[in-house]
């Protein structure tokens, strides 16, 4: 599935990882928006529409469960890209473990979007 024209929110507090993900999504002609904190992510989720999200489980030392609830409430497909193991309540989430390359995250988002469109 093409990601061309999709709006992707990247919730990642490691600058080099965030920039690498943004570069990879932009290479696929998607619009990538970065947020490095829970507060910034919440503001963006309330003020803009996103087609999909990529998020780390922890942003600046805080667990992102509140953001996941907002993302779920808005029915936004997401992929977790984290070095942390998935907690039991997220075992069904699509998970790409760090340090897998950004292309693996792209593939996971594309697969998730394709499943939703079928």
URNORKA-V671812 format. One record per residue. N is the residue number from 1. RES is the residue in three letters. SS is DSSP state (A for helix, B for strand, O for the rest). PHI is phi as a letter, one per 20 degrees, with the letter a starting at -180 (* if undefined). BURIAL is 1 if it has 24 or more other ideal C-beta (glycine too) atoms within 12 Angstrom, else 0. Layout:
BEGIN
n->N res->RES ss->SS phi->PHI burial->BURIAL
n->N res->RES ss->SS phi->PHI burial->BURIAL
END
This chain:
BEGIN
n->1 res->UNK ss->O phi->* burial->0
n->2 res->UNK ss->O phi->f burial->0
n->3 res->UNK ss->O phi->e burial->1
n->4 res->UNK ss->O phi->g burial->0
n->5 res->UNK ss->O phi->n burial->0
n->6 res->UNK ss->O phi->f burial->1
n->7 res->UNK ss->B phi->d burial->1
n->8 res->UNK ss->B phi->d burial->1
n->9 res->UNK ss->B phi->e burial->1
n->10 res->UNK ss->B phi->d burial->1
n->11 res->UNK ss->B phi->d burial->1
n->12 res->UNK ss->O phi->b burial->1
n->13 res->UNK ss->O phi->e burial->1
n->14 res->UNK ss->O phi->e burial->0
n->15 res->UNK ss->A phi->g burial->0
n->16 res->UNK ss->A phi->f burial->0
n->17 res->UNK ss->A phi->f burial->1
n->18 res->UNK ss->A phi->g burial->1
n->19 res->UNK ss->A phi->f burial->0
n->20 res->UNK ss->A phi->f burial->1
n->21 res->UNK ss->A phi->f burial->1
n->22 res->UNK ss->A phi->f burial->1
n->23 res->UNK ss->A phi->g burial->0
n->24 res->UNK ss->A phi->f burial->1
n->25 res->UNK ss->A phi->f burial->1
n->26 res->UNK ss->A phi->f burial->1
n->27 res->UNK ss->A phi->f burial->0
n->28 res->UNK ss->O phi->e burial->1
n->29 res->UNK ss->O phi->m burial->0
n->30 res->UNK ss->O phi->e burial->1
n->31 res->UNK ss->B phi->e burial->0
n->32 res->UNK ss->B phi->d burial->1
n->33 res->UNK ss->B phi->d burial->1
n->34 res->UNK ss->B phi->d burial->1
n->35 res->UNK ss->B phi->b burial->1
n->36 res->UNK ss->O phi->d burial->1
n->37 res->UNK ss->O phi->c burial->1
n->38 res->UNK ss->A phi->f burial->1
n->39 res->UNK ss->A phi->f burial->0
n->40 res->UNK ss->A phi->f burial->1
n->41 res->UNK ss->A phi->f burial->1
n->42 res->UNK ss->A phi->f burial->1
n->43 res->UNK ss->A phi->f burial->0
n->44 res->UNK ss->A phi->f burial->1
n->45 res->UNK ss->A phi->f burial->1
n->46 res->UNK ss->A phi->e burial->0
n->47 res->UNK ss->A phi->d burial->0
n->48 res->UNK ss->O phi->c burial->0
n->49 res->UNK ss->O phi->d burial->0
n->50 res->UNK ss->O phi->c burial->1
n->51 res->UNK ss->O phi->e burial->1
n->52 res->UNK ss->B phi->a burial->1
n->53 res->UNK ss->B phi->c burial->1
n->54 res->UNK ss->B phi->c burial->1
n->55 res->UNK ss->B phi->b burial->1
n->56 res->UNK ss->O phi->e burial->1
n->57 res->UNK ss->O phi->f burial->1
n->58 res->UNK ss->B phi->c burial->1
n->59 res->UNK ss->B phi->c burial->1
n->60 res->UNK ss->O phi->l burial->0
n->61 res->UNK ss->O phi->n burial->0
n->62 res->UNK ss->B phi->d burial->0
n->63 res->UNK ss->B phi->f burial->0
n->64 res->UNK ss->O phi->e burial->1
n->65 res->UNK ss->A phi->g burial->0
n->66 res->UNK ss->A phi->f burial->0
n->67 res->UNK ss->A phi->f burial->1
n->68 res->UNK ss->A phi->f burial->1
n->69 res->UNK ss->A phi->f burial->0
n->70 res->UNK ss->A phi->f burial->1
n->71 res->UNK ss->A phi->f burial->1
n->72 res->UNK ss->A phi->f burial->0
n->73 res->UNK ss->A phi->g burial->0
n->74 res->UNK ss->O phi->e burial->0
n->75 res->UNK ss->O phi->l burial->0
n->76 res->UNK ss->O phi->e burial->1
n->77 res->UNK ss->B phi->f burial->1
n->78 res->UNK ss->B phi->b burial->1
n->79 res->UNK ss->B phi->c burial->1
n->80 res->UNK ss->B phi->e burial->1
n->81 res->UNK ss->B phi->c burial->1
n->82 res->UNK ss->B phi->b burial->1
n->83 res->UNK ss->O phi->e burial->0
n->84 res->UNK ss->O phi->e burial->0
n->85 res->UNK ss->O phi->f burial->0
n->86 res->UNK ss->O phi->f burial->0
n->87 res->UNK ss->O phi->f burial->0
n->88 res->UNK ss->A phi->g burial->0
n->89 res->UNK ss->A phi->f burial->0
n->90 res->UNK ss->A phi->d burial->1
n->91 res->UNK ss->O phi->g burial->0
n->92 res->UNK ss->O phi->e burial->0
n->93 res->UNK ss->O phi->f burial->1
n->94 res->UNK ss->B phi->f burial->1
n->95 res->UNK ss->B phi->c burial->1
n->96 res->UNK ss->B phi->d burial->1
n->97 res->UNK ss->B phi->f burial->0
n->98 res->UNK ss->O phi->f burial->1
n->99 res->UNK ss->O phi->d burial->0
n->100 res->UNK ss->O phi->g burial->0
n->101 res->UNK ss->O phi->f burial->0
n->102 res->UNK ss->A phi->g burial->1
n->103 res->UNK ss->A phi->f burial->0
n->104 res->UNK ss->A phi->f burial->0
n->105 res->UNK ss->A phi->f burial->1
n->106 res->UNK ss->A phi->g burial->1
n->107 res->UNK ss->A phi->f burial->1
n->108 res->UNK ss->A phi->f burial->1
n->109 res->UNK ss->A phi->f burial->1
n->110 res->UNK ss->A phi->f burial->1
n->111 res->UNK ss->A phi->f burial->0
n->112 res->UNK ss->A phi->f burial->1
n->113 res->UNK ss->A phi->f burial->1
n->114 res->UNK ss->A phi->f burial->0
n->115 res->UNK ss->A phi->f burial->0
n->116 res->UNK ss->A phi->f burial->0
n->117 res->UNK ss->A phi->e burial->0
n->118 res->UNK ss->O phi->f burial->0
END
